[in-house]
Amino acid sequence: PGTPSAPQEKGIPAVSYDFQILPGEFSNLFTVEVPEGAGKPDKQAKGQLQNGKPALKVAFRYNPPAENLPVFGGVSLDLLGGIGQWISVKAKGVLAGGFVPPGETPTQELMIELKAYLQQI
């Protein structure tokens, strides 16, 4: 199992991850979870990978507000219920540790743009 031709040096630091939803107008509507389905959804997820264990999946989730049909003067405006706008939020991921080829930086930063449709008038 594994890749026998990959570097097998001792003393290589464990791989760590840090994913976070960056502050913004709609950042309260998104969460990140590691590992997918078993982690705690929050604004930040960080930890270390374990050697010999399967890879982890990172899940970003959109948590829209409870659907509120617009009401004006006691009259329901449910025909306007599908109106809304596309929103976007930025997330940042940092991977560190593990084998790093000579001359390369020890960390890798990822910028992720999350988009969702927010129903609101």
URNORGI-V126451 format. One record per residue. N is the residue number from 1. RES is the residue in one small letter. D_FIRST is the distance of its C-alpha to the first C-alpha in Angstrom with 1 decimal. Layout:
N,RES,D_FIRST + N,RES,D_FIRST
This chain:
1,p,0.0 + 2,g,3.8 + 3,t,6.7 + 4,p,7.9 + 5,s,11.3 + 6,a,11.8 + 7,p,14.2 + 8,q,13.2 + 9,e,16.7 + 10,k,18.0 + 11,g,20.5 + 12,i,19.1 + 13,p,20.7 + 14,a,19.0 + 15,v,19.1 + 16,s,22.2 + 17,y,23.8 + 18,d,27.5 + 19,f,28.8 + 20,q,32.5 + 21,i,35.2 + 22,l,37.9 + 23,p,41.5 + 24,g,43.5 + 25,e,46.1 + 26,f,43.7 + 27,s,40.9 + 28,n,42.0 + 29,l,40.9 + 30,f,37.1 + 31,t,34.4 + 32,v,30.7 + 33,e,28.2 + 34,v,24.7 + 35,p,22.8 + 36,e,24.4 + 37,g,26.3 + 38,a,25.8 + 39,g,27.2 + 40,k,30.9 + 41,p,32.4 + 42,d,34.3 + 43,k,35.3 + 44,q,32.5 + 45,a,28.9 + 46,k,27.1 + 47,g,24.5 + 48,q,21.2 + 49,l,17.6 + 50,q,15.6 + 51,n,12.4 + 52,g,9.5 + 53,k,11.8 + 54,p,12.1 + 55,a,14.2 + 56,l,18.0 + 57,k,20.6 + 58,v,24.0 + 59,a,27.0 + 60,f,30.5 + 61,r,33.2 + 62,y,36.8 + 63,n,39.3 + 64,p,42.6 + 65,p,45.8 + 66,a,47.3 + 67,e,49.1 + 68,n,52.7 + 69,l,55.1 + 70,p,57.8 + 71,v,61.2 + 72,f,64.4 + 73,g,67.7 + 74,g,66.5 + 75,v,65.4 + 76,s,61.7 + 77,l,60.4 + 78,d,57.4 + 79,l,57.8 + 80,l,56.5 + 81,g,53.4 + 82,g,50.9 + 83,i,52.2 + 84,g,49.9 + 85,q,48.0 + 86,w,44.6 + 87,i,43.4 + 88,s,40.6 + 89,v,39.0 + 90,k,36.8 + 91,a,33.7 + 92,k,31.8 + 93,g,28.3 + 94,v,27.2 + 95,l,23.7 + 96,a,23.6 + 97,g,21.5 + 98,g,18.1 + 99,f,18.0 + 100,v,21.2 + 101,p,22.2 + 102,p,25.5 + 103,g,28.5 + 104,e,26.8 + 105,t,27.9 + 106,p,25.8 + 107,t,26.3 + 108,q,26.1 + 109,e,28.8 + 110,l,28.7 + 111,m,32.0 + 112,i,31.9 + 113,e,35.0 + 114,l,35.3 + 115,k,38.0 + 116,a,39.7 + 117,y,43.1 + 118,l,45.5 + 119,q,48.3 + 120,q,51.5 + 121,i,54.9
